């Protein structure tokens, strides 16, 4: 008997699920992927760098050519095809080709919902042809074609999160004057505490980015189908030739809601550890699915590629009769912008307090290597812990050296294991003077936290 598996969405999670089923079942499985766009297995995280021409061609953002899936793995991939309706009881879906208009039905044994996320942009703003989003390879291609035109001088970027910051940097590399409007009081305010964001803001301004912080874009005004200015919540107008709406994304649950799937408290599709939804035979993976926050124990929506790939792997394994779980995330992320490497994991100090933890923190600025090895460089590192138990809750790092990335990954691993500040101090980090000083910044941060927690786990408060 052949198992028929339908996958809706050809991004990282969808293709991971499809590939896993075929790897485990081979000819015993018929796997069909329905993808509304023109590509599968694409790298959305690379699109800002395509804007700045640091990634020369769009094809470089495709992990595998289509033939890898269709010929080598035996997956039926239907591009430019949307699923219009799903009948979970009959296990049947209807689809339509965007190219030919052809309609059809497909009966499945298992369904994987991988519809991803969508830009959170008021629809009326997109009626202007010079207002863009950056959430697909097609978006990136259209935006770059517009941004490199000689008549584009001023670009208004709306949003100071991951996409907004990286896009602003790359648009400025094209020689455009970039004005970045962000509702937060500092860039990456959902990733970094205020006391960690100063250098990023300064570097952005030094790169020519005009920052308008603490202001929301209330509307966009235009003439005909051309946007002319962004109107802020205080009435101020910012003129531009091109506008990028990068103020966030939300799970694309339109089809899930029509199917009657349970929507979780985060607004994404509820799933268990095996990526099963509330309906038998239906799995949800990637940016459309919520998971568990391993720091707080609550539910969380974490739309990042590493989690999406693992979710797809887990769903595909279970569909094929294996046993796999995706327990959740500690929320680790990183980016590079304006000559800085920025990384974070777990909870910020502000969020930890908001969630009821008695949070303490240590903030240290320290060299990233031994001074006798040449210019040492510095890292700004912050570690957050629970004052009552000493449990690690989060960390943030900003540095012109990429070691901020691996140091945050060290803390992320410890948070995953529910480790403490004392564990951070005692862990056996590698040492080479060209890569880190003998007293690593992570160890120094733990020592500073000893002033609050004491040097003995759960014991008396000694002097560090």
Secondary structure as the mmCIF struct_conf table of DSSP 4:
data_model
#
loop_
_struct_conf.conf_type_id
_struct_conf.id
_struct_conf.beg_label_comp_id
_struct_conf.beg_label_asym_id
_struct_conf.beg_label_seq_id
_struct_conf.end_label_comp_id
_struct_conf.end_label_asym_id
_struct_conf.end_label_seq_id
HELX_LH_PP_P HELX_LH_PP_P1 UNK A 2 UNK A 2
STRN STRN1 UNK A 3 UNK A 8
BEND BEND1 UNK A 11 UNK A 11
HELX_RH_AL_P HELX_RH_AL_P1 UNK A 12 UNK A 25
HELX_RH_3T_P HELX_RH_3T_P1 UNK A 26 UNK A 28
STRN STRN2 UNK A 29 UNK A 34
BEND BEND2 UNK A 36 UNK A 38
BEND BEND3 UNK A 40 UNK A 41
STRN STRN3 UNK A 42 UNK A 42
HELX_RH_3T_P HELX_RH_3T_P2 UNK A 44 UNK A 46
HELX_RH_AL_P HELX_RH_AL_P2 UNK A 47 UNK A 51
TURN_TY1_P TURN_TY1_P1 UNK A 52 UNK A 53
BEND BEND4 UNK A 54 UNK A 55
HELX_RH_3T_P HELX_RH_3T_P3 UNK A 58 UNK A 61
STRN STRN4 UNK A 62 UNK A 62
BEND BEND5 UNK A 63 UNK A 64
HELX_RH_AL_P HELX_RH_AL_P3 UNK A 66 UNK A 67
HELX_RH_PI_P HELX_RH_PI_P1 UNK A 68 UNK A 72
BEND BEND6 UNK A 73 UNK A 73
STRN STRN5 UNK A 76 UNK A 78
BEND BEND7 UNK A 80 UNK A 80
STRN STRN6 UNK A 81 UNK A 87
TURN_TY1_P TURN_TY1_P2 UNK A 88 UNK A 91
STRN STRN7 UNK A 92 UNK A 97
TURN_TY1_P TURN_TY1_P3 UNK A 98 UNK A 100
STRN STRN8 UNK A 103 UNK A 107
BEND BEND8 UNK A 109 UNK A 109
STRN STRN9 UNK A 110 UNK A 113
STRN STRN10 UNK A 117 UNK A 119
HELX_RH_3T_P HELX_RH_3T_P4 UNK A 123 UNK A 127
BEND BEND9 UNK A 128 UNK A 128
TURN_TY1_P TURN_TY1_P4 UNK A 129 UNK A 130
STRN STRN11 UNK A 131 UNK A 132
BEND BEND10 UNK A 135 UNK A 136
HELX_RH_AL_P HELX_RH_AL_P4 UNK A 137 UNK A 147
TURN_TY1_P TURN_TY1_P5 UNK A 148 UNK A 148
BEND BEND11 UNK A 149 UNK A 149
TURN_TY1_P TURN_TY1_P6 UNK A 150 UNK A 151
STRN STRN12 UNK A 154 UNK A 158
BEND BEND12 UNK A 161 UNK A 161
HELX_RH_AL_P HELX_RH_AL_P5 UNK A 162 UNK A 173
TURN_TY1_P TURN_TY1_P7 UNK A 174 UNK A 175
STRN STRN13 UNK A 177 UNK A 182
BEND BEND13 UNK A 183 UNK A 186
TURN_TY1_P TURN_TY1_P8 UNK A 187 UNK A 191
BEND BEND14 UNK A 192 UNK A 192
HELX_RH_3T_P HELX_RH_3T_P5 UNK A 194 UNK A 196
BEND BEND15 UNK A 197 UNK A 197
HELX_RH_AL_P HELX_RH_AL_P6 UNK A 198 UNK A 206
TURN_TY1_P TURN_TY1_P9 UNK A 207 UNK A 208
HELX_LH_PP_P HELX_LH_PP_P2 UNK A 209 UNK A 209
STRN STRN14 UNK A 210 UNK A 213
BEND BEND16 UNK A 214 UNK A 214
STRN STRN15 UNK A 217 UNK A 223
TURN_TY1_P TURN_TY1_P10 UNK A 224 UNK A 225
STRN STRN16 UNK A 226 UNK A 232
TURN_TY1_P TURN_TY1_P11 UNK A 233 UNK A 234
BEND BEND17 UNK A 235 UNK A 235
STRN STRN17 UNK A 237 UNK A 239
BEND BEND18 UNK A 241 UNK A 241
STRN STRN18 UNK A 242 UNK A 245
BEND BEND19 UNK A 247 UNK A 247
STRN STRN19 UNK A 249 UNK A 251
HELX_RH_AL_P HELX_RH_AL_P7 UNK A 254 UNK A 259
TURN_TY1_P TURN_TY1_P12 UNK A 260 UNK A 260
HELX_LH_PP_P HELX_LH_PP_P3 UNK A 261 UNK A 262
STRN STRN20 UNK A 263 UNK A 263
TURN_TY1_P TURN_TY1_P13 UNK A 265 UNK A 266
BEND BEND20 UNK A 267 UNK A 268
STRN STRN21 UNK A 269 UNK A 269
HELX_LH_PP_P HELX_LH_PP_P4 UNK A 270 UNK A 270
TURN_TY1_P TURN_TY1_P14 UNK A 273 UNK A 274
STRN STRN22 UNK A 276 UNK A 276
BEND BEND21 UNK A 278 UNK A 279
TURN_TY1_P TURN_TY1_P15 UNK A 280 UNK A 281
STRN STRN23 UNK A 282 UNK A 284
HELX_RH_3T_P HELX_RH_3T_P6 UNK A 286 UNK A 288
STRN STRN24 UNK A 289 UNK A 289
STRN STRN25 UNK A 291 UNK A 292
STRN STRN26 UNK A 293 UNK A 293
TURN_TY1_P TURN_TY1_P16 UNK A 294 UNK A 296
BEND BEND22 UNK A 297 UNK A 298
STRN STRN27 UNK A 299 UNK A 300
HELX_RH_AL_P HELX_RH_AL_P8 UNK A 305 UNK A 319
TURN_TY1_P TURN_TY1_P17 UNK A 320 UNK A 321
STRN STRN28 UNK A 329 UNK A 329
STRN STRN29 UNK A 333 UNK A 337
TURN_TY1_P TURN_TY1_P18 UNK A 338 UNK A 339
STRN STRN30 UNK A 340 UNK A 346
HELX_RH_AL_P HELX_RH_AL_P9 UNK A 349 UNK A 354
TURN_TY1_P TURN_TY1_P19 UNK A 355 UNK A 356
STRN STRN31 UNK A 359 UNK A 367
BEND BEND23 UNK A 368 UNK A 369
HELX_RH_3T_P HELX_RH_3T_P7 UNK A 371 UNK A 373
BEND BEND24 UNK A 374 UNK A 374
STRN STRN32 UNK A 378 UNK A 386
TURN_TY1_P TURN_TY1_P20 UNK A 387 UNK A 389
STRN STRN33 UNK A 391 UNK A 391
STRN STRN34 UNK A 392 UNK A 399
BEND BEND25 UNK A 400 UNK A 401
TURN_TY1_P TURN_TY1_P21 UNK A 402 UNK A 402
HELX_RH_AL_P HELX_RH_AL_P10 UNK A 403 UNK A 416
TURN_TY1_P TURN_TY1_P22 UNK A 417 UNK A 418
STRN STRN35 UNK A 420 UNK A 420
HELX_RH_AL_P HELX_RH_AL_P11 UNK A 421 UNK A 426
BEND BEND26 UNK A 427 UNK A 427
TURN_TY1_P TURN_TY1_P23 UNK A 433 UNK A 435
BEND BEND27 UNK A 438 UNK A 439
HELX_RH_AL_P HELX_RH_AL_P12 UNK A 441 UNK A 453
BEND BEND28 UNK A 455 UNK A 456
TURN_TY1_P TURN_TY1_P24 UNK A 457 UNK A 458
BEND BEND29 UNK A 459 UNK A 459
#
